[in-house]
Amino acid sequence: MRKYLLLAMFATSIGAVAQTETSGRSLYHAEATKYNALDHTKLKVSLNFEKKELYGEEWLTASPYYYPTDSLVLDAQAMIIHNVNLSDKKGNKGASLNYKYENDKLTIRLNKTYQQGEKYTIYIKYTAQPEKVGKAGSEAITDAKGLYFINSNKEDKNRPIQVWSQGETKANSCWFPTIDETNQKSTQEIYVTVPEQFITLSNGVLSSSKKDGKGFRTDYWVMNKKHAPYLFFLGVGEYVEIKDKPWRGKVPISYFVEKEYADVAKRIFGKTAEMMEFYSKRLDYDYPWQKYHQITAQEYVSGAMENTTAVLHSSMAQQDAEALNDQNIWEATIAHELFHHWFGDLVTAESWANLTVNESFANYSEYLWFEYKYGKDYADYHLNRDIVGYKNSGSFEKDLVRFNYKEREDMFDAVSYNKGGGILHMLRNYLGDKAFFEGISKYLKKNQYGTGEAHQLRLILEEVSGKDLNWFFNQWYFNHGHVIMTPKVTYDNTRKEAVLEITQDASLPFQFPLEVDIYDGGKYIRKEVWVSAKPKNEFRFAVSPNYDLINVDPRGLIIGDEATYKTSQQYLFQYKNAKDYRSRNQAVEYAINTGNTDILILALKDSFFRLRIKAIQGLRQDRMNEWAPMVENLANNDPENLVKAAAITQLSRIGDVKYKPLFEKSVKIPSRSIKVAAATALVILDPSLAGQYVDIIDLKKLNGEQFMFFLPYILKNKNEKYLPALLDKVIYYPLYPEEYQAPIKEGFVWLMSTDDTELTKKVAKTLGNVFGWVSEEQKKLLHKVAEDGVKIKEDLLKKNPNSESIKAQIELLKNIKW
């Protein structure tokens, strides 16, 4: 995934007590105890679109894991259990069984005491009521009801009907009873009956599809390889299936999208087969499943989900041709979810505490793909963004493997993803490619169709490499924080040596290998030193008194903060001579922070387009006569649309009418980013043109600065077609700089003054989703937004006292899931 513990019945409560006694901690989430082991799950389901319910029959085959048992405890959330029976091998319903259903747990008394390995099959007839699931979501997964009916009564004629499931972390038990734990594995078969105009998608292969002659069809999906219950998937709805060439001619690949995206589906997802081939070879383990299908979902509660062979993507994956002409913003996610089919689906984290063996690997797979497809600069740029995201997330105190999380979803954070990916990158570079990839391949083969944890990964990498890795895992997996170092370079004239002093945060020193690049008299050498876990380390290098540069961690392998220690001339030298992305980027960032135009002008010609963009954006007004012609040339001729757009935006700030022909030409280019930049530039030159260009751009793609140039026209025009795009900007009006707040709030008042339940739902949902990501002060401001919205709706109700829709909207705003 791109991501309320209920203690019930005797078995679970015993496990909870044992955990507390064993750990000695007040909060410790151990791997779930396996009293019974799932073997096979057979489902027959149909959907009530009006009531948003699922009617199901289940045949669940299990056996005692080790100790004899006469009972089975299943997770079954917000269900009506109609009957429970023993079933024979042919699936025939047998004797009824005693059961107890409370607190979302179904406890079944078996007909006898079963021994280890002795299988039994239980039949359960039930009604799933996902709308009655009384659990909140989290920052990573914003809802937890398991099964979602989207526009199921066709309230909005312009939107498709969709039904889709979301099982992670423990929500598939909202639509079928199961042991909803990561360390359970089951094969499956699902019969799903739907109106025949809908497609269905589930795990495994479509074995048969039969119409009943009455407008309904039953599809039969079979998954003959075991996987975890949270990876089971059910998708139904109005989609177009786009078939791609099978991988290696035998593994089917399809993309299920809304009909308006059928023509671009292969542009969005079309690198899937190449990714499958690359990962299969890199891991020395061929893609292990029967098919690979991907489907999109409106109102999805996260980014994407790696359901085995049936990946679910947010509708954000669906981009039009103009956006795709700039970049495919979803490519990293597509790679991420595919890689989960090895790390997560094939070998599953044995507990949520060990989520790193799922998500850190999937995060790092993005680096691997970009490195292979687009080169090391691109991959290093992507990883650098991830590490910056981790450092900005306020997660310094969190261990990578942690059993003391408060809620399961807390694990889906910038530590498990961003930092975990960076840690794997360090580990790869420490061990070397051969040992690293041989080790993780062996980890997969040894644990296939089972579970894994960080210690298993360590032991296998030690076995392969012959190196002890306890020091690495203890500080990066089982501890928190990152390296905080202050380098200092002096020169010892007596010994003709440069002295590099590395000072660390004394409260949390790390040990690590550190690369040091030395430039001296036209010669270059890279050396590696070992930094010990102590506050201060010293290293000496024989160089001439006029050496050019000593550059620490040139590739950016170390996760941490490095204090500035170089002179302006040394950063200029570094940009001119260093080959690695990290070193060039570091020099460009220094230039932006200090106004060093020399470096920025050089970077306008950088070989990597992201650094050209950064240099363009960092330019200031000084030496404009020197850089403006270069930027104009980029706006006209750069091969990357994103660079052209950045150049146009920079030129627009000059406010010179001589660039108007360039802007007018650019606004006709079929590129989302260029159109937005050029249209904004034209409106800056002449605000009266806002009405001419507002409808040829995507208002949602405007940044805050660009949006403000179009806002006066939108507020004057007050065409309600702009409200959906306006919503994403104006509901944050207290967070804008003070000079922007008045017009932004005017837009908010207009938004809230409309009698539109769908827009109000989106306001409430958006405010609730963003709440977990902001500071305490900002949380107070978001509460004020909701309160202001209620007041505006109440004033609207006074004018329309009998309006049930306005009353419902008020309740939506009063009951936001903060």
N, C-alpha and C positions, 0 to 999 in steps of 0.2 A: 504494500500500500504506500501511496504518495503523501500517514495515519498520519462497582456496585455489587461489589461482591455480596452475594446473598448466601448466608450460611443457613442451610436447611437440612432437615432430616438427620438421622443419627450418624450416617456415614460421614457427611461433610463436617458435622460438628466435632466428631472424633479427630478428623484430620486437622482441623483448626487448632485444637488443643495440642496435638502433637507438634505442630509447627512452632507454636509459642514456646513449648518446653524445650525443644531441640535448639532453637536459635538463640534463646536468651534475649530476644528483642521484642519490643512491644508491637512491632509491625513487620511481618516477614511473610512473603508470598512464595511458598515453595512450589515445586512441580506438583501437579495434582496427583493424588494417590490413585493408582489403578486397581480398583476392586474388580471391575469387569472390563473386558477388552472388546471393542466393537469389531465386527467382522464384515457385515454387509448391511446396507440400508436400501430397502425397496419402498418407493413412494408412488401413490396414485393421487394426484391432486387436481382440483379444479378451482376456479376463481369466481368470486362474486364481486363484480366491479362496482356495483352500487353500494354494497355494505363494506367494501374493502376487507373482505375476509377470504380465507383459503379453507377449502374443505379437503381433508386428507385422510388417506388410509396408509398405514405404515406397517411393513414387516421388517423388524429389526433383529438381526442375528448377532449374538454375542456369546461370550463364554467367560468363566472366571479367569482373571489374569494369573493368579497364583494360588491364593487361598480359596477353599471351598466357600460357596455362598448360596443362599436361598433367596436373594433379593437383587433387584436392579433399580438404581436411582438414575433418573433421566432429567435433564433440563428441559422444561416445556413452559415457555413464558406466555402468560395471558391467553391460555387456551381453554376450550371446553373439551373435556375428555368424555367421549360417549361410551366407549367400552374398551376393555383390554382382555386379550385372549392369548392362550398358547396357540402356536401354529405348527403344522407339520411341514415336512420337507417340500411338499408340493404347494405350500402356501394356503392350505385349507384352514379355516378358522376352527380352533378346537375349544377346549374347556376355558371358561372365563376365569380370570385371575383376580385376586383381591389387590386393590391398589389404594393409594392415598395421594391426593393431589392438593397441595397447598404451598404457598410461598414460591410459586414457579418451579416446584420440584414434583415429579411424578415418581413415587416409590411403589414398585411392583413386587408383590410377594410371589415368588416362583412356585411351581408345582412340587418342587423337591430341592434338595441341596445338590448343586452341580459341582463337579470337580474341575480342576485345571484342564483346559483343552476340550472340555465337553460342551459342545455348542447347543444353544437353544434359540428359538425364534419366537418373538413376541409380536402379536398383531395389535395395532392401536388404531381406533377410529377417533378422529378429533376435528375440531374447528379451530383454526388459528385466527386470532383477532389482533393483528399488529397495531391497530389504532389504539388499543387499550394497554399497550406495554407502557408501564409507568416508570421508564428510565430516561434520564437525560443523556445527552451526548457529551462530547468533549471538544477540546480545541482541534484535535486531529480528525475525529469522526463525529460529526455534529448531531447525529441522532442514533438511536440504538433500538429501533423497533423492528429491524431485520428484514421486513418486506414492505415495499413502498408502492402505492398505487398513485400514479401521476396522471392527472386529468382524466381519471377513470370514468367519470360520468360525462365527459366531453363538455365540461363547463366552458372551456375556451376552444372554439371551433378552429382556431389557428394553430393549436398545439397538438402534437400526437398523444395518443394514449400509450402509456408505458407502465409496466410492472417489473420491478427488479429487486433482487435481494442483496443485502450487505451483511455478511456474516462476521467479519472481524470487528471486535474481538470475540464477543460471546453473544451473537445476536441471531445466528441461524436457528437457534432453538426457539425463536419466535414464530417460525413457520413449519418446523417439524421437530418432534421430540428426539433428543440425542444426548450423548455425553459430550457436552460442548467444551472440550478441552483440547489444547494443542497437541497433547501426547496420545490422542486417540487417532486411529486410522481405519478407514472403511472403504470398501468398494461401494458402488451405488448403481441403482437404476431408477429412473423417474418417468412415469407416465403423466403427461400434463395435457388436460383437455381445455381447449380454448375456442373462441369463435374463429372460424376458419380463415378470416382475413388477417389474423395476427400471426407473426412469426413467434417461434419459441427458441430458446437457447439454454442449454445446460452443459454440465461437464461430460466429457467423453464424446461418443459418436451418436448420431441420430440413426437408430436401428430400424425404425419404421415410422410411418405417418399415415393415419387412417381417418378418412372423413366418415361421419355417421349419416350423411344425407339430410341432416336437419340443421345444417349451418355450423356444425362444430367439428373439430378435428382433434385427434389424440396423437401426440408425438411421444415417441418412446426413446429416451436417451439412456445410454449405457456407459458407465465408467468402470472398466475392469481392472484398474490399478488403484491401490489404496491411497487415500489422502485424508487430510484432517477435516472434521465437520465444518470448521469455519470457512473452508474453501468451496463448499457446495454452493452451486449457483442456480438460480431460476430467473430467466428473463423472458418477458412477453411484451408484444406491442406492435406498433405501426413502424416498421423499419423497411429499408431496402438492404438486401444482402448483396455485397460486392465480393465475388470470388476472385482470389488471386491464384497464381500458379502454386501448386503444392510444393512444399519444401522437399527437395531431393526426389520430386515426382511422386511422393507417397503420403506426405502429411498435409491434409487439407488446411488451407488458410482462407478465412473469410472475414469481412468487415461489415458490421451491421450499423448503419447510420440513418439519420433522417433523410428523407427523399431529396431535399434540396442540396445535400452534400454528396450525393451519389457520384457526381462527376469528378469530385476531388478526393474521394475516399482513398484512392491508391496514392495520391500525393501525400496524404496525411500518414497513412499506415504502410505504405508500399515498401519500406525498407525492412519489413518484418522478416522475410525469408533470409535476407542477407545477414541480419542480426542473428538469426537462428544458426546459420552456418558458422558465423564468426565465433559465437559463444560455444558451440559444440566442439569446435576445434581448439579453442583457447582452454577449455576445461577438460579436454580429452574425454568428454562424456557427451554422447549424442543426445539431442533433445529427446526426452524419454516418454512423451505422451502421444495420444492418438491423433490429436488435431490441435490447431491453434486459431481460435476465433476471438474477435474483439468487438465489443458493442459499446455504444454510448448511452448516457442516461441524463435526462433533465432532472434538475433539483438534486443532483447527487450529493451525498453527505460528506464526501472527501474528494481526493484528486483522482485516484484510480485504485483498482483492487485486482489482485492476482489470482482470482478464482481459477482453479486448475482447468486449463484449455478453454476457458470462457472469461476472458479479462473484461472487466467493466471500467469504462472511462467516463469521466465527467464530460458533459456536453461542451466544455471548454476545448476539448480536443478537436471539435468541428470548426474548422477555419475555412474561410472562403479563398478563392483563387488569389485575390489581391494580397491578402495577408500571407499566403503561402509563397508569394513571389518574394517576400522579404525573408521569411524564415518559418520553419515549422516549430512553433513554440512547444509542441507536444512530443518531440522526438526523444528527449531524455526520458520522459515518462513511459513511452512505448518500450524503450530499452530496459528500463527499470522493472516494469511488470513482467516482461519476458524472462529476465534473469531470475526472478522469483521462482520460475518453474524448476530451477535447480535448487536455489537457496530460499527455502520457505515452503515450496510445494513438495519437492522430492525429499529434501531433508528439512524438517520443520523444527523451529525452536521448541525445546521441550517445555518451556514455560515462558510467559511474557517477560519475566525478568531477564531472559536470555534473548530478547528480541534482536539483539545485534547480529546473530547468525542468520537472520532473515534480512533485516532492513539495511544494515551497514553494507552487506554484500550487494544488495540491489542498488544502493546509492553509488557504490564504487563501480558497478557495471556501467553506469553512465560515463564515467571517466574512460573505462576500457573501450567503449564503443566510439567515443569522440576521438580518442587517441588513434584508433585503427582507421576511422573513416575520414577525419579532418586534420589529423596531426596533433603533435604534442602541445603546441601553443593553445589550441582550442580546448584540449582536455585540461591543461593547467589553469586556464581561465575559468573553466566551469568549476573545478575543485576549489580554486581560490574564492569564488563567490560562495560556495557552500561553507567554507571555513569562516568567512566573514559573517555569514548568517548564523553559524553556531556562536561565534564570539559576541554577536549582538543579541543573542536570545536570552541572556541572563541565566545560563545553565552551568556556570562554572562549578557549582557545588555538587553536580550530579555525576555519579559513577556511570560508566557505560553499561556494565552488568549490575543491576540493582534489584534486590528483593524487597526493598522497603518502600516501593512506590505506593502512593495513596490509592490511585485507581489504575486499572490496566491501561487505559488509554493514555495515561501520563507517560508511558514508555515511547509513545510515537512523537518524538520531539527531535530537536536539532542535535542532541547527543547521539541517539540511536541511528539517525540518518547522517547528518553532515559530518559530525566529528567522527563517527564510526567509519565512514568512508575514508576520511583522511588518515585514520589510524591504520586501516588496511593498506593505504598507499605507503605509509612509513614502513610497515611490515614487509611489503613487497620489495621496497628498495633496500631494506636491511638484509633480507635473505637472498635477494637476487631473483630474477624472473623464473629461472628453471626450478629452483626449490619451492618458491611460493606457489606457482601454478601446479606443480606436481603434488604439492601438499594439499591444496584445496580440492584437487581432483580425487585424491585418495580419501579425503574426508567425505566427499559425496558418495564414492563407491562403497565405503565401509558402512555408511549410515543410510543408504538409499531406502526410500519408502518408510523411513523411521524418523527419529528425532536427533537433534544435536544441541550442543551447548559450547560455550567458549572454551572450557577445559579440554573437550575432545578436539577442538581445532588446534589448541596449543600442543597437545600430545602428538598429534599427527605431524604438525610442522616440525616439531623437535625430532621425531623419528626420521623424517625425510632429510632434514638439514644437518642433523647432528649437533645443533646448537641448543643450549638451554635458553628458554624464552620466558621463564618465570618472571624475570626482572621486567620484561616488556609488558606481559599481561598484568602483573601486579600494579604497575603504575598507569597503564592506559585502559585496561578493561575493568579492574577492580578498585580503581581509585578515581578521583575527580580532578578537574582542573586541566591546565595546559602550561607549557613552558612560558615563563615571563623572564626574559633575559635582557641584560644591558651590555652590549659589546663595547669595548674600549680598546683603541689601538695606539700604542706609543712606540717610540723608536729607541733602542739601546745602542748608542753610538759606540760604546766600548766593545760590544760583542757583534756589532753590525747585524742586529736582528730586530725585526718587528715583533712587538709583544702584544698578543691578543689576550685580553682579559674578558672572560665571560662571567658576569655576575647574575645570579638567579635570585628569585624571590626566596628568601631564607626559610619561609614557613612551608614551602612546598617545592623543594628542588627536584629536578628530574635528572636521569642519566640518559644519554643518547649519543649516537654518532653524529658528528657535525661536519658537513662539507665546508671547506674554505677555499675560495678562488683567490689566487695571488697573481697580480699583474705587475711586472717589474721590467722596465727597460725593453718593452716590446715583446717580452716573453710571458707566457701564461701557463699556470699549472693549477690543477685542482688537488687539494689534499684533504684527507679525512682525519679528524681528531676525535677523541672520546671525551665527552663532557661527563664528569662524575656528578652524582647526586649530592652536591654540596654548594654552599652559597657562592663560592668563587673558584674559577678554574683559570689557569694561565697556560698559554701556548706560545712558542717562539718559532719564527721563520727567518731563515737567512735571506735577506733582501738588501738591495742598495739603499742608501739614505734617501734617494729620490724615487722610491718605488711609487707606482701609480695608484694601486688600490688593493685593499684586502676586503673581500666581499664574503660575508658570512651567510650560510644557507642559501646559496644562489638559486637552487631549484625550488625553494619553499617547501621542503619536505617536513619540517618540524612544525607541528601545530602549536602556535603560541604567538606571543607578542615580542617584537624586537624593537628596542629603543633606537632612535636615530643616532648615528655616530659618525656619519660621513659629511664631508664638506660639499658645498655646492658644486665645486669643480670635480670632485670625485663622483658625484651622481651623474654629472654630464659625461664623464669618462665611462662610467658604468653603462649608461644608455648606449653610448657609441660602440662599446666593445663586448658587452655581455650577450650571450646567445639565448639564454633561458628566458621564458616568459616572465617568471617571477622577478628577475632582476630588472628587466626592462620596465615592467609594470611598476615596480617599486620606485624607479627613477621618475616615471611619469607622475605618479601620485605625489612624490616630493615636489615636482615642478608645479603641480596644481595647487598644493598647499602653500607654496612659497612664492608663486608667481614667476617661476623661472621659465621665461618664454623661449629661451634657447632650446631647452629640452623638448618643449611642446612642439616647436616648429620642426625639429628633427622627427618627432613621433608622427607628424602628419604623413610621413612616408613609410611608416612601419609596415612590415610585411604582413602583420596580423591585423585584420580589420577592426577588431574590438579595441586595440590600442589606438588606431587612427580615430575611432569614435571618441575615446576618452580624451585624447589630445584636443580634438575639436571642441569638445564640451568644456575643457579647462581653460581655453584661451580667454584672456582679458582684453580690455580695450587698448592697452599699450601695444605699440609696434603693429598697429592694425594695417598700415600700408604695406607691411612686409608679409603678414600672414593672410590677409583677406584674398589676394589673388590665388594663393594656394588652396584656400578653402573653396573659393569659387570653382577652381578646377576640379576639386573633389566632388562638388555638387553636380557638375556636368559629366564627369568621366569615371568616377570610381566604379569598379565592378560590383560593389555591394550596395544594395538599396538602402540599408540601414546607415551606411556612411554618407550617402547622398542626403538622406533625410537630416542627419545631424549637421551636415554642412549648411543646408538650407536654413535650419533653425538658427545656427550661429550667425549667418548672414542677415537674417531677419532682425536681429538685435541691433544691427548697424543702422537700420531705418533708412537706407538709401534707396531712392526710387530707381536708380540705375539697375537694380537687381529684379525689377518687376518682370521684365520679359523672361528671365530665368524661372521665376516663380510661376508665371502663367504657363510656361511650357511644362514645368514639372507637375503641376496639378492635374495634368492629363495622363500622366504615366500610371499604368495599372499596378500601383504599389501602394499598400495601405499607409506605410510610414511616410513615403514621399508626399502623398496626397495631403495627409494631415499637416506635415511641416509646411508645404507650399501654400495650402489654403490659409493656415494660420499666418504665414508671412504676408500674404495679400491683405488679410484683414487688419494686420498691424499697420500696413501702409495706408489702408482706406477702410475704416470700420463699417462704412455703408455696404461693403461687399459681403458682410457676414451672411446675409440672407441668400446670396448667390452660391455660397460654398458650404453652408451648414449641412445640406442634404447630400453632398457627395463624399462626405467623410463619416467615419464611425466616431460619434461623440464619446463613446466609452473609451476609445483609445487615446483621447486627449489627456496629457498630463495637467497638473493643476494650473500651471502658467498658461498653457494653450487654451484651456477651458475658459479662463477668465476673459479672453478676447471675444469669445462667442456668447458668453452669458448675457450681456446687455441685450443682444438681439433676441435671444430665447425668452428672456423675461418680458420684453416688449411685445413679442409676437404671441406668447402664451398658447402655442399649439401643443395639445396634449400628447401628440406623437413623440415629443421630446422628453416626456416625463420618465420613461424607463431608464434612459441614459442619464438624465439629470439626477435620478435617485442615488446612483453610486457616488456622486460627488457631494450633493448638498446635505445628506444626512450626517456628514462629519463637520458641519459648519463651525462648531466651537473649537475644532482642532486647527482651523486655518489661521494664518497670520491675521492680526486684528484688522488690517486695511482691507482684507477680502471678506470679512465676516458678514457685513451688512448685505451685499448683493447675494451672497451664498444663502443667508438665512431667508432672504426674500424668495429664493427658489424653493427652500424647504417649506415655507408657509404655503406657497402655491401647490406644492406636491401634496401636502397634508389636507388642503382644502378641497381636494377632489374626492368624490365618492367612488373609490376604486379599491375593492377588497383585495384583489391580487397584488396591487402595488403595496398596500399596507402590510400584507403578509410578508412581502419581500423586505420591506423596511424592518419589520420586527425580526425576521430571520437574520438579516445582515447585521443588525446591531448586536444580536445575541452571539453571532459567530465571531465577530471581531473583538468582543469583550475580553476574551481570554488572552489577547495578544497585546493589550495596551497597559500603560502604567496605572497605578491607583488613582492618580489625579485625572487621567483621561477617562477612567471608568466612571467617575463622578459626572464628567461632561456628557458621556453617552447616556447616562441615566437622565440627565437634563433634556437631551434630545427627545427621549421617549415621553417625558413629562410634557414638554412643549407640544409634541404631537397629539397627546391626549387632549390638551386644552383646545387646540385648533379643531379637532374632531368634535369636541363637545360644543363648541360654538357653531359648527356646521349642523349638529343635531338640533340645536335650538331653532334653526331655520327649517329643519325637516324632522319634526319630533316623532314621526311614525316610521322613520327609516330603520329597518332591521339591519341593513348592511352597515350603516354607520355605527350602530350599536355594537355590531360584531367587530368592527375595526377598532373601536375603543378598547374592547376586551383584548384584542390581539396585542395592542400596545401596552396594556396594563400587565399582561402576563407573558412578557418576553422571557425566554429561557436564558438568563444571564449566566 
